[in-house]
């Protein structure tokens, strides 16, 4: 018997036939609920409140995360609560992955346009009873005469489009060519050559519609990666595929569907249709690359974590499910290693790491933090399993950058805590930049020591019901919850910080370079854009160089993807750069544990 699940405050209703967990129902309804642990009920982030409807007693896993008062009020974990009758479910903002602040801005690096696909105007002689040359040959002859092109050919999809357009446009057309291959045709004067560059992040998708003739970005939009419903980190998604292989198709379809939706919206804003997209460039970490390309992902989940290939991949757009011109292809740059993907390559390319002979450090902080060190012509790189702590995961009141997230923290001399909250609304959680600020300020105020341990007698430190120590950043009012950091929260950030700093120190050690020798630190990504560099140095996240040497570049992977979309020369440069990068597997570096242990601690001089 059919029943209805209503999701509030979104206002979406789902008609169901079979019993479903709230997480699965939300996924079917297009509502993205947080799932740090991939549905194992170990993170407690998928908290929802059942407003109407019958519920079975909570599972044992739920009781570990919920108080008796919460359970009696209808609060449950979406991944464990099964619904089989008409129900109304309220999803609080901190359990949603929507309405995030998504970084799409980045380096404004430009290239001399040299796209893989070009558009040529053409007047074609129509056929007659005395001239029965076929359409393709007729167009090829016209291209030879007008543009001195020889050996022109076209595949079946393009040929179908060509046959219709020639007659609709009265033999006055524009032909899209990739080399000597016709990939599409349009009526003369009704098209502009555009392509899509996409940074396929684990958490977010940054999409850019680019004019291929000028290299200019016409429109851009960022959205959450819908795969997040299957787990917030790469390993959770790979595990999902290992357990149920058919999930690979679901993960691929989810992300392609989102890209198509954004592409249609961006094209519409330019009075174009998706079938006007002539080229795609997609960058991402190696797992996102493999899932998107439908490559076997299992080897990425087990040692030695080897990718399927370390070279460029071209795939017909329609084979991936991407909406585009009939013969359009998707260009996927080379992944560098199992945990260092083409997004890192795009970042380094956009930041100019293939040029000059400076000593500089490039860092892209995320669930997996990629680090590169350039010393003259040498570039060495690594990936650190920093975890999603700086994205709010595994932090009790952590959340991504969205309305209600504390993004800045200042502790005054008198102990007063000043918090800036995204959207100017009451605080409901804390995001990465706020977490970093909070730790730096707590260390400066001696609320925590160099090992990150709470000082019992420090102002603002209290004991929780379970006798653990906590520090309140914001006391909830008018029904909003308190926002605090626990010792466990601090420990999680310290571990993440330790992993990142260990990676930096190992690269410096392998290159024989001291931290003081670093001429520039380039930090990419949303977190890098909003972090306070002084506080990053204070807690030892990055080496203590003068602040003027630290540069945030935003979504540099997206900037690199746009360069690769609009310039064949940059594609050649990327291939050359990829071959130069020396990958270091940190887990086999002698003394790694010592580097990590040192990196976990705060610097002794705050």
C-alpha positions, 0 to 999 in steps of 0.5 A: 500500500502506497504511503507519503513521506513529507520532507520539511522545511523543503516541502517535498513529498515522496510516494513510496510503496515499500518500507525505506530508511529516511536516508534512502527516501530522502535520496529518492526525493532528491534531498541530500542528507549528510552521511559522513559514515556512509550510513553506518550510524557511527557519525550521528550527522544524519539527525532528523525529527519525525514530526508525524507518523509511527516509529519503532523503538530506536536501534542500539546505534541510535541510542549512542547518539541521542538522549532520552529527551531527543528520542521522546521528541522524535529525533532519530538517525535517518540512516537507521529509521525505517518508514512504512506509513504516512510520515512528516520528517523535519530535516534541520539545516545542519543535517542538510548538504544543500545551501552550502557556500560553494567556491567557484572563484579562483585564479584569473589565469588566461590563455591564448585561445587554442581550443580542440574544437573550432567553428567555421562558417560555410556556404554549401552548394545545394544538390541537384539532379545533375549533382548528387554528391552526398551531404558529407562529401559536399560539406567536405568539398566546401571546407576544402575550397573555403578553408583549405581543409582536407581529409574531413570526415564525420561520425554517425551522430554528426552526420545525422545532425548535418543532414537535418541542419543543411536543409533547415538552414538553406545550406548556410551553416557553421560546422564544428570541427575537432581536427578534421572531424565534423562533430556538429553543425548549426544554422549560420549565425545562430551559435557560439562555440562553448564548452564546459569545464567541471571540477568534480570534487568529492563534496562539490561540483564547480561548473563553468561555461566557457567561450572557446574562441575567447577563453572567457567564462560566460557563466558559472555555478557550484552545486553539491556533489549528490554522491555525498548521500552515499558517504562524505569521503572517497573511501566511504563511496569506494566501500559502497561500490565494493559492497554493492557493485551496482552502486557504481552506476548509481554514483556515476548517474547521480553526478552526471545528472547534476552536471547536466542540470547545471549545464542546461541552466548555464546554457539557458542564461546565454540563450543556448541549448546543451547540444551547443556544448562542443567540448568538456574538460572534467578534473577530479581526484582519482576516485571521482575520475574512475567513477565518472569514467565507469572504470573499475574502482575496487583497486583504488580501495585496496593497497597499493591503490593503483589507478587504471591509467596514468594518462589522458582519457578522451571519452564520447560525451554521450557515452558518459551521459553528458548532454552535448553536441552530437560528436562532443568528447570529454577530456579527462586529464591524467590522474597522478596516483591513487590519491592524487588526481587530475584536480591537483594537476589542474591546480598546479598548472593554474598556479604556474608550478610548471614555470620558474625555479622558485621554492614554493609549496602548493596545498589543497586542503580537503578530505584528502589534502594534496601537497606539492613542493617545487624546488627549481625544476623538481616537483614532488607531491603527496596526499595526506589522509587529513580526513574531513575535520576541516569540513566540519565532519567528525566535529560534534557541532561541525558543518559545512559553510552554510547559513548558521555556521560560525566562520570566524572566532575571536576571544577578547582579553576579557574572555568574551567570545566574538563569533561571525556567523554566515548569513547573520543568523543564530549559530547552529554549528561551526565550519572549517575556518571557524574551527581553525580560528577557534583552536588558534584563539583557544591556544593563544588564550591558554584554554588548550595547551600545546598538545591540544588538551583543555586546561580545567581552570581556564575561563569558559571550560566546563564539564559535560554530563559525561564528565568530559571537558567542553568549551562553549562558543555560542549559547543557544537562544530562542530554541537554537542549540548551543555550539561548543567544542569538546576535547574529542573535537579538538583531538580530531582537528589536531590529527588532521593538522598533524597529517597535513603538517607531516606531509609538508615536512616530509616533502621538505626533508626529501628535497633538503629544504628548510621551512625558512627557504619557502618563498611562497605558499599557495593554498587552494580550495574554499577552506584556503580562501577563508582561513586566517593565515596568521592562525594557520601558522599559529596552530602549526598547520603550515610553516611559519613563513611571513604572512605576505608569502601566503597566497589563497587562490580559491578554486584553482582546480576549476581555473586549471580546468578552464585553461585545459578546455580552451587551450591545446597548448595547456593540455600539452603543458599539463601532460609534460607537468604530470610526467615531472611530478614525483609522487611520494607515498607517505606510509612507506617513508621511514620515520613517518610516525615521528613526523606525524607526532611532531605535526600534531602538536602546536608550536611551542611559541604561540 
